[in-house]
């Protein structure tokens, strides 16, 4: 997954303005460092001095850019969603889907979601998912992106399955997405399953399952 779009929005509560080139570079260093560290530890275990040391900066430099750890996590979430949305747009935009056969598009859906869930933002996605019941709904932006993906798939392939009418195809496509994301979310927080994103077993199983469910050759 390409992190060239790993940049934050301008209106995040608690994130202080950074306009000069050097200040932006330091803020970006904090974002990339957090992305890396959260693949190794929980956010609750992340300490600002450790984070600053990894960036080669002072603790004070953190607090001149982020009011606290919560605002820092909001910035990480924003950067993650920008990177994920760029990945989605580069691989399953509606125009691209019209160029793919249904089976190819379903395989690509599995690969796209798996690439995001196992990529460099895995730790941030895990933390967001584990906070799903918090008042500010950390998983809400991910849910919005998921809905956009499904709108595109239903629009592109509602009439692509001869054995199904339009409504059945749309419902089944929605179930495929739920199956894929549900399995990946489970893998994100539990590491003891036979089928795993650490190898190809989960991807292969999901591809076979969704193709079979949509009555396509495996």
LINLIN-V305272 format. One line per field, one symbol per residue. ss: DSSP state (@ for helix, = for strand, . for the rest). A space follows every 50 residues. Layout:
ss: ???
This chain:
ss: ..............=.....@@@@@@@@@@@@@@@@@.....@@@..@@@ @@@@@...@@@@@..=..@@@@@@@@@@@@@@@@@@@@@@@..@@@@... .@@@@@@@@@@@@@@@@@...@@@@@@@@@.........@@@@@@@@@@@ @@@@@@@........@@@@@@@@@@@@@@@@@@@@@@@@........... @@@@@@@@@@@@@.....
